[in-house]
Amino acid sequence: MNSRTILYERISRATLIGLLIPTLCFLLLALLPEPFFRGLITDFFPSTQGGIFQLDLQDFSHEVEDNQFHIFVHVQNISKLPLEKVQAVVSVITGADNQRTIVYPVSTSAIVPSQTITFDVTFTDVPRVARYTILFQDETGRPIPHTRGTRLW
């Protein structure tokens, strides 16, 4: 064998290994069950007291009735600690780009881990609503990270 052939073989092997390792890592992460994956993220990025996410916005819906806009929300504490004095910051944006916001106390007592809370917010005298947002904060106004009940992958 000449030296050129050996060089090409080594380059081919290095390229193959360089492509194979990231592909296997991606497949491993993609096939992990979601609770295990969230646990990994929480361990690597403990940005908050309960991990990267503290609340799971499991379900929400809305109804329109006589210039009233009702929003119904189900949220679960997915952190490892109780969450005290959680507030929902619900904003609606009308077709005329007017914004109205209500800060709503989600629960008067602490929301313990795995507990699900249901609440509804009603906006009165609102014309056609174009969109709305639901965010969460504590009593001091510090945001509480949440996820929308969807798989991360």
DRENPA-3360 file (N, C-alpha, C; in nm, 2 decimals, always signed):
BEGIN
1 = MNSRTILY = +0.08/-0.12/+0.00/+0.00/+0.00/+0.00/+0.09/+0.12/+0.00 ~ +0.04/+0.22/-0.07/+0.12/+0.34/-0.07/+0.07/+0.44/+0.04 ~ +0.14/+0.54/+0.06/+0.11/+0.63/+0.17/-0.02/+0.71/+0.15 ~ -0.05/+0.74/+0.02/-0.17/+0.81/-0.01/-0.29/+0.73/+0.03 ~ -0.29/+0.60/+0.00/-0.41/+0.52/+0.03/-0.43/+0.51/+0.18 ~ -0.32/+0.50/+0.26/-0.33/+0.49/+0.40/-0.38/+0.62/+0.46 ~ -0.34/+0.73/+0.40/-0.39/+0.87/+0.44/-0.54/+0.88/+0.42 ~ -0.58/+0.84/+0.30/-0.73/+0.84/+0.27/-0.81/+0.75/+0.36;
9 = ERISRATL = -0.76/+0.64/+0.40/-0.83/+0.55/+0.49/-0.84/+0.61/+0.63 ~ -0.73/+0.67/+0.67/-0.74/+0.74/+0.81/-0.84/+0.86/+0.81 ~ -0.84/+0.93/+0.70/-0.93/+1.05/+0.69/-1.07/+1.00/+0.68 ~ -1.10/+0.89/+0.61/-1.23/+0.83/+0.60/-1.28/+0.78/+0.74 ~ -1.19/+0.71/+0.81/-1.23/+0.66/+0.94/-1.26/+0.78/+1.04 ~ -1.18/+0.88/+1.04/-1.20/+0.99/+1.13/-1.33/+1.06/+1.09 ~ -1.36/+1.08/+0.97/-1.48/+1.14/+0.92/-1.60/+1.06/+0.97 ~ -1.59/+0.93/+0.95/-1.70/+0.84/+0.99/-1.73/+0.84/+1.14;
17 = IGLLIPTL = -1.62/+0.84/+1.22/-1.64/+0.84/+1.36/-1.69/+0.98/+1.40 ~ -1.64/+1.09/+1.34/-1.69/+1.22/+1.37/-1.84/+1.24/+1.34 ~ -1.89/+1.17/+1.24/-2.03/+1.18/+1.21/-2.12/+1.08/+1.29 ~ -2.06/+0.97/+1.33/-2.13/+0.87/+1.40/-2.16/+0.91/+1.54 ~ -2.06/+0.97/+1.61/-2.08/+1.00/+1.75/-2.19/+1.10/+1.78 ~ -2.19/+1.22/+1.70/-2.31/+1.31/+1.73/-2.44/+1.25/+1.69 ~ -2.45/+1.16/+1.58/-2.57/+1.10/+1.54/-2.62/+1.01/+1.65 ~ -2.53/+0.93/+1.71/-2.58/+0.84/+1.82/-2.62/+0.92/+1.94;
25 = CFLLLALL = -2.55/+1.03/+1.98/-2.59/+1.11/+2.09/-2.73/+1.17/+2.07 ~ -2.76/+1.22/+1.95/-2.89/+1.28/+1.92/-3.00/+1.17/+1.93 ~ -2.97/+1.05/+1.87/-3.07/+0.95/+1.88/-3.10/+0.90/+2.02 ~ -2.99/+0.90/+2.10/-3.01/+0.86/+2.24/-3.10/+0.96/+2.31 ~ -3.07/+1.09/+2.30/-3.15/+1.19/+2.36/-3.30/+1.20/+2.31 ~ -3.31/+1.17/+2.18/-3.45/+1.18/+2.12/-3.53/+1.06/+2.16 ~ -3.47/+0.95/+2.20/-3.55/+0.83/+2.24/-3.57/+0.82/+2.39 ~ -3.51/+0.91/+2.47/-3.53/+0.91/+2.61/-3.67/+0.94/+2.65;
33 = PEPFFRGL = -3.73/+0.88/+2.75/-3.86/+0.92/+2.80/-3.86/+1.06/+2.85 ~ -3.97/+1.13/+2.83/-3.97/+1.28/+2.87/-3.94/+1.30/+3.01 ~ -4.00/+1.22/+3.11/-3.96/+1.25/+3.25/-3.81/+1.24/+3.28 ~ -3.75/+1.14/+3.22/-3.61/+1.12/+3.24/-3.53/+1.24/+3.18 ~ -3.57/+1.28/+3.06/-3.50/+1.39/+2.99/-3.52/+1.52/+3.07 ~ -3.64/+1.55/+3.13/-3.66/+1.66/+3.21/-3.57/+1.66/+3.34 ~ -3.56/+1.54/+3.39/-3.47/+1.52/+3.51/-3.32/+1.55/+3.47 ~ -3.28/+1.51/+3.35/-3.14/+1.55/+3.31/-3.13/+1.70/+3.30;
41 = ITDFFPST = -3.22/+1.77/+3.24/-3.22/+1.91/+3.22/-3.22/+1.98/+3.36 ~ -3.30/+1.93/+3.45/-3.31/+1.99/+3.58/-3.17/+1.98/+3.65 ~ -3.11/+1.86/+3.64/-2.98/+1.84/+3.71/-2.87/+1.93/+3.65 ~ -2.87/+1.94/+3.51/-2.77/+2.02/+3.45/-2.79/+2.17/+3.46 ~ -2.92/+2.21/+3.46/-2.95/+2.36/+3.46/-3.05/+2.39/+3.57 ~ -3.00/+2.39/+3.70/-3.09/+2.42/+3.81/-3.11/+2.57/+3.83 ~ -3.17/+2.63/+3.73/-3.18/+2.77/+3.72/-3.28/+2.83/+3.82 ~ -3.37/+2.74/+3.87/-3.47/+2.79/+3.96/-3.48/+2.68/+4.07;
49 = QGGIFQLD = -3.55/+2.71/+4.18/-3.56/+2.62/+4.29/-3.62/+2.48/+4.25 ~ -3.70/+2.48/+4.14/-3.76/+2.35/+4.10/-3.71/+2.30/+3.97 ~ -3.60/+2.35/+3.93/-3.54/+2.31/+3.80/-3.58/+2.41/+3.69 ~ -3.56/+2.38/+3.57/-3.58/+2.48/+3.46/-3.73/+2.52/+3.45 ~ -3.82/+2.42/+3.47/-3.96/+2.45/+3.47/-4.02/+2.43/+3.61 ~ -4.11/+2.52/+3.65/-4.18/+2.50/+3.78/-4.33/+2.46/+3.76 ~ -4.39/+2.51/+3.66/-4.53/+2.49/+3.63/-4.55/+2.43/+3.49 ~ -4.65/+2.34/+3.48/-4.69/+2.28/+3.36/-4.83/+2.33/+3.32;
57 = LQDFSHEV = -4.84/+2.41/+3.22/-4.97/+2.46/+3.17/-5.03/+2.35/+3.10 ~ -5.11/+2.27/+3.17/-5.16/+2.14/+3.11/-5.27/+2.16/+3.01 ~ -5.36/+2.26/+3.03/-5.47/+2.28/+2.94/-5.53/+2.42/+2.96 ~ -5.57/+2.47/+2.85/-5.64/+2.60/+2.86/-5.74/+2.61/+2.74 ~ -5.84/+2.69/+2.77/-5.94/+2.71/+2.66/-6.01/+2.84/+2.69 ~ -6.10/+2.88/+2.59/-6.16/+3.01/+2.61/-6.31/+3.00/+2.55 ~ -6.39/+3.09/+2.60/-6.53/+3.10/+2.55/-6.56/+3.25/+2.54 ~ -6.63/+3.29/+2.43/-6.68/+3.42/+2.41/-6.83/+3.43/+2.43;
65 = EDNQFHIF = -6.87/+3.52/+2.51/-7.01/+3.53/+2.55/-7.05/+3.68/+2.58 ~ -7.13/+3.74/+2.49/-7.18/+3.88/+2.52/-7.08/+3.97/+2.57 ~ -6.98/+4.00/+2.49/-6.87/+4.10/+2.52/-6.79/+4.05/+2.64 ~ -6.80/+3.93/+2.68/-6.71/+3.87/+2.78/-6.62/+3.76/+2.72 ~ -6.50/+3.76/+2.77/-6.40/+3.66/+2.72/-6.36/+3.58/+2.85 ~ -6.39/+3.45/+2.85/-6.36/+3.37/+2.96/-6.24/+3.28/+2.92 ~ -6.14/+3.27/+3.01/-6.02/+3.18/+2.99/-6.02/+3.08/+3.10 ~ -6.02/+2.95/+3.07/-6.01/+2.84/+3.17/-5.88/+2.78/+3.16;
73 = VHVQNISK = -5.81/+2.76/+3.28/-5.67/+2.71/+3.28/-5.66/+2.60/+3.38 ~ -5.58/+2.50/+3.35/-5.53/+2.39/+3.44/-5.38/+2.40/+3.44 ~ -5.32/+2.41/+3.56/-5.18/+2.42/+3.57/-5.13/+2.33/+3.69 ~ -5.02/+2.27/+3.67/-4.97/+2.17/+3.77/-4.83/+2.22/+3.81 ~ -4.80/+2.20/+3.94/-4.67/+2.23/+4.00/-4.58/+2.11/+3.97 ~ -4.48/+2.13/+3.88/-4.39/+2.02/+3.85/-4.25/+2.03/+3.91 ~ -4.24/+2.13/+4.00/-4.11/+2.15/+4.08/-4.11/+2.05/+4.20 ~ -4.00/+2.05/+4.27/-3.98/+1.97/+4.38/-4.02/+2.04/+4.51;
81 = LPLEKVQA = -4.06/+2.17/+4.50/-4.09/+2.24/+4.62/-4.23/+2.31/+4.61 ~ -4.30/+2.34/+4.72/-4.43/+2.41/+4.71/-4.41/+2.55/+4.65 ~ -4.50/+2.59/+4.57/-4.49/+2.73/+4.52/-4.60/+2.82/+4.59 ~ -4.55/+2.93/+4.65/-4.64/+3.01/+4.73/-4.68/+3.13/+4.65 ~ -4.81/+3.17/+4.67/-4.86/+3.30/+4.62/-4.83/+3.31/+4.47 ~ -4.87/+3.21/+4.39/-4.86/+3.22/+4.24/-4.96/+3.30/+4.18 ~ -4.92/+3.39/+4.09/-5.02/+3.47/+4.02/-5.01/+3.45/+3.87 ~ -5.12/+3.45/+3.81/-5.13/+3.43/+3.66/-5.14/+3.57/+3.60;
89 = VVSVITGA = -5.06/+3.60/+3.50/-5.07/+3.73/+3.43/-5.13/+3.70/+3.30 ~ -5.26/+3.73/+3.28/-5.33/+3.70/+3.16/-5.36/+3.83/+3.08 ~ -5.31/+3.83/+2.96/-5.33/+3.95/+2.87/-5.41/+3.91/+2.75 ~ -5.50/+4.00/+2.71/-5.58/+3.98/+2.59/-5.54/+4.10/+2.49 ~ -5.53/+4.07/+2.37/-5.50/+4.17/+2.27/-5.62/+4.17/+2.17 ~ -5.69/+4.28/+2.16/-5.81/+4.29/+2.07/-5.77/+4.31/+1.93 ~ -5.87/+4.30/+1.84/-5.84/+4.32/+1.70/-5.79/+4.46/+1.67 ~ -5.82/+4.56/+1.76/-5.77/+4.70/+1.74/-5.63/+4.72/+1.81;
97 = DNQRTIVY = -5.56/+4.61/+1.84/-5.43/+4.61/+1.91/-5.43/+4.68/+2.04 ~ -5.55/+4.68/+2.11/-5.55/+4.72/+2.25/-5.52/+4.60/+2.34 ~ -5.44/+4.63/+2.44/-5.41/+4.52/+2.54/-5.47/+4.55/+2.67 ~ -5.53/+4.44/+2.73/-5.57/+4.45/+2.87/-5.51/+4.33/+2.94 ~ -5.47/+4.36/+3.07/-5.40/+4.25/+3.15/-5.47/+4.24/+3.28 ~ -5.48/+4.12/+3.33/-5.53/+4.09/+3.46/-5.43/+4.01/+3.53 ~ -5.39/+4.05/+3.66/-5.30/+3.97/+3.74/-5.40/+3.90/+3.84 ~ -5.40/+3.76/+3.83/-5.50/+3.68/+3.90/-5.43/+3.59/+4.00;
105 = PVSTSAIV = -5.46/+3.59/+4.13/-5.40/+3.50/+4.22/-5.45/+3.36/+4.19 ~ -5.36/+3.27/+4.16/-5.40/+3.13/+4.12/-5.44/+3.05/+4.24 ~ -5.38/+3.07/+4.35/-5.41/+2.99/+4.47/-5.37/+3.08/+4.60 ~ -5.46/+3.07/+4.70/-5.43/+3.15/+4.82/-5.33/+3.07/+4.91 ~ -5.33/+2.94/+4.89/-5.23/+2.86/+4.97/-5.12/+2.81/+4.88 ~ -5.02/+2.74/+4.93/-4.91/+2.69/+4.85/-4.96/+2.58/+4.76 ~ -4.90/+2.58/+4.64/-4.93/+2.47/+4.55/-4.82/+2.36/+4.57 ~ -4.85/+2.25/+4.62/-4.76/+2.15/+4.65/-4.71/+2.07/+4.52;
113 = PSQTITFD = -4.60/+2.01/+4.53/-4.55/+1.94/+4.41/-4.66/+1.84/+4.36 ~ -4.68/+1.83/+4.23/-4.77/+1.74/+4.16/-4.92/+1.79/+4.17 ~ -4.94/+1.89/+4.25/-5.08/+1.94/+4.26/-5.13/+2.02/+4.13 ~ -5.25/+1.99/+4.09/-5.31/+2.06/+3.98/-5.41/+2.16/+4.03 ~ -5.40/+2.29/+3.97/-5.49/+2.39/+4.01/-5.57/+2.43/+3.88 ~ -5.70/+2.45/+3.90/-5.79/+2.50/+3.79/-5.84/+2.64/+3.83 ~ -5.84/+2.73/+3.74/-5.89/+2.86/+3.76/-5.94/+2.92/+3.63 ~ -6.02/+3.02/+3.64/-6.07/+3.09/+3.52/-6.06/+3.24/+3.54;
121 = VTFTDVPR = -6.04/+3.31/+3.43/-6.03/+3.46/+3.43/-6.13/+3.51/+3.33 ~ -6.20/+3.62/+3.37/-6.30/+3.67/+3.28/-6.27/+3.82/+3.25 ~ -6.27/+3.85/+3.12/-6.25/+3.99/+3.08/-6.39/+4.04/+3.04 ~ -6.43/+4.15/+3.08/-6.56/+4.21/+3.04/-6.54/+4.33/+2.95 ~ -6.64/+4.35/+2.87/-6.64/+4.47/+2.78/-6.52/+4.46/+2.69 ~ -6.49/+4.35/+2.63/-6.38/+4.34/+2.53/-6.45/+4.31/+2.40 ~ -6.41/+4.38/+2.29/-6.45/+4.34/+2.16/-6.38/+4.22/+2.11 ~ -6.38/+4.20/+1.99/-6.31/+4.08/+1.93/-6.17/+4.06/+1.99;
129 = VARYTILF = -6.14/+3.95/+2.04/-6.00/+3.92/+2.09/-5.92/+3.85/+1.98 ~ -5.81/+3.90/+1.95/-5.72/+3.85/+1.85/-5.63/+3.74/+1.91 ~ -5.58/+3.76/+2.03/-5.49/+3.66/+2.09/-5.48/+3.69/+2.24 ~ -5.43/+3.59/+2.31/-5.41/+3.61/+2.46/-5.29/+3.53/+2.50 ~ -5.23/+3.58/+2.61/-5.11/+3.51/+2.67/-5.14/+3.48/+2.82 ~ -5.08/+3.37/+2.87/-5.09/+3.33/+3.01/-4.94/+3.31/+3.05 ~ -4.90/+3.40/+3.15/-4.77/+3.38/+3.21/-4.79/+3.37/+3.36 ~ -4.69/+3.34/+3.44/-4.70/+3.32/+3.58/-4.58/+3.40/+3.65;
137 = QDETGRPI = -4.62/+3.44/+3.77/-4.52/+3.52/+3.85/-4.55/+3.49/+4.00 ~ -4.45/+3.53/+4.08/-4.47/+3.52/+4.22/-4.52/+3.66/+4.27 ~ -4.55/+3.67/+4.40/-4.61/+3.80/+4.45/-4.52/+3.92/+4.43 ~ -4.39/+3.90/+4.41/-4.30/+4.01/+4.39/-4.28/+4.05/+4.24 ~ -4.35/+3.97/+4.16/-4.34/+4.00/+4.01/-4.23/+3.92/+3.94 ~ -4.16/+3.83/+4.01/-4.06/+3.75/+3.95/-4.12/+3.64/+3.87 ~ -4.08/+3.63/+3.74/-4.15/+3.52/+3.66/-4.12/+3.38/+3.71 ~ -4.22/+3.30/+3.69/-4.21/+3.16/+3.72/-4.21/+3.08/+3.59;
145 = PHTRGTRL = -4.10/+3.01/+3.56/-4.10/+2.94/+3.43/-4.20/+2.83/+3.42 ~ -4.26/+2.82/+3.30/-4.36/+2.71/+3.28/-4.34/+2.65/+3.14 ~ -4.40/+2.53/+3.13/-4.40/+2.47/+3.00/-4.54/+2.45/+2.96 ~ -4.57/+2.41/+2.84/-4.71/+2.40/+2.79/-4.76/+2.26/+2.78 ~ -4.72/+2.17/+2.86/-4.77/+2.04/+2.86/-4.74/+1.96/+2.73 ~ -4.65/+2.01/+2.65/-4.61/+1.94/+2.52/-4.48/+1.87/+2.54 ~ -4.46/+1.77/+2.46/-4.33/+1.70/+2.47/-4.22/+1.80/+2.42 ~ -4.10/+1.78/+2.48/-3.99/+1.87/+2.44/-3.93/+1.83/+2.30;
153 = W = -3.95/+1.70/+2.26/-3.90/+1.66/+2.13/-4.02/+1.62/+2.04;
% end
